[in-house]
Amino acid sequence: MKKLSIFITMLSIMSAASAQQIEKIKYGDFENWQTRIIPESRIIGGHKKTLYEIAPTKTVEGNIPYKNEGGSPWATSNVLANVMGVVKGSNAVFPDDREGGGKAAKLSCIMESCKAIGIININVCVAGSIFLGEFMEPVKSTSDPYSKMEMGIPFTKRPKSLVFDYKLELPENDTRTYSSGFGKKKTLPGHDNAEVFIILQRRWEDADGNIYANRVGTGRERFGKASNGWVNGHEIKVNYGDITGQPFYKPYMGLISKENSYYARNSKGEMVPVVEVGWDSADATPTHMLVMASAASGTAYIGTIGLNFWVDNFGLKY
């Protein structure tokens, strides 16, 4: 009987372990990076800017728009811009070595400048971000940034949580900066937060090519306190159905407003906003998954300069 009891206990432990399987997100260990060498226009100095993408390891030189390579589902806020014929590169996401070996993604909030006497004088607050989807290059203006991002990938599973490692470093100043490239920079009170989210949607398209979505699952967390080194195996639970009445609910977990909609390509090949119109049932099957990590959590072009957010080992727990 004692041996049988031990055997049953071992089976229970093995069953529980198998029930908590983690499925890694491809390239979510951030061991592979493409290095892009961008020759910027002579009018702004003619420097060579280094940009990084989460993709098979190689180096590419030239003003070549990037498209996801090697089956990588990840895009970054690093972009090649061509504004009024002036070529500029922006980079706020970097590969970084982890203590003990391996690499992680470092997301930084920086001020990107583009100056040419008498022609251009632009300062833009850029928060390093990574997301599942694609960034459309070259960027030709700073207006409507979400329209340049295809956010989300096809996905029909129902994970319990998003799992990852992170480290957060906050500067001493307790302020945020707003700078969109036009007008004066503004200093706002209070430091910004880093953020990670997973959103599951059920999308459909109407006859005119408009895309709508119901929210199937939500997991969203903001990080406003510096960590003491790496926090490994952190989990963000995916909550299904309408969560507005739950005690953990916070306003930023709600449906995405129409004016802040993320974009996707419709069946006609056009980039259109994905308008969330309601909460789906708790047992609904999604069609798309959005995952994003960012060194900021508010409006575009607002952030705390010097905030650094490292992430690594993204996976889905079932």
Salt bridges, closest charged atoms under 4 A:
GLU23 OE1 - LYS157 NZ 2.73
GLU40 OE2 - LYS88 NZ 3.47
GLU53 OE2 - ARG36 NH1 2.95
GLU61 OE2 - LYS48 NZ 2.70
GLU69 OE1 - LYS58 NZ 3.12
GLU99 OE2 - LYS167 NZ 3.57
GLU112 OE2 - LYS49 NZ 3.21
GLU112 OE2 - LYS88 NZ 3.30
GLU134 OE2 - LYS67 NZ 2.66
GLU137 OE1 - ARG36 NH2 2.76
ASP165 OD2 - ARG98 NH1 2.95
GLU195 OE2 - ARG220 NE 2.68
GLU195 OE2 - ARG222 NE 3.17
GLU221 OE1 - HIS234 NE2 2.81
GLU235 OE2 - LYS317 NZ 2.69
GLU276 OE2 - ARG215 NE 2.80
ASP280 OD2 - ARG202 NE 2.54
ASP312 OD2 - ARG98 NH1 2.93
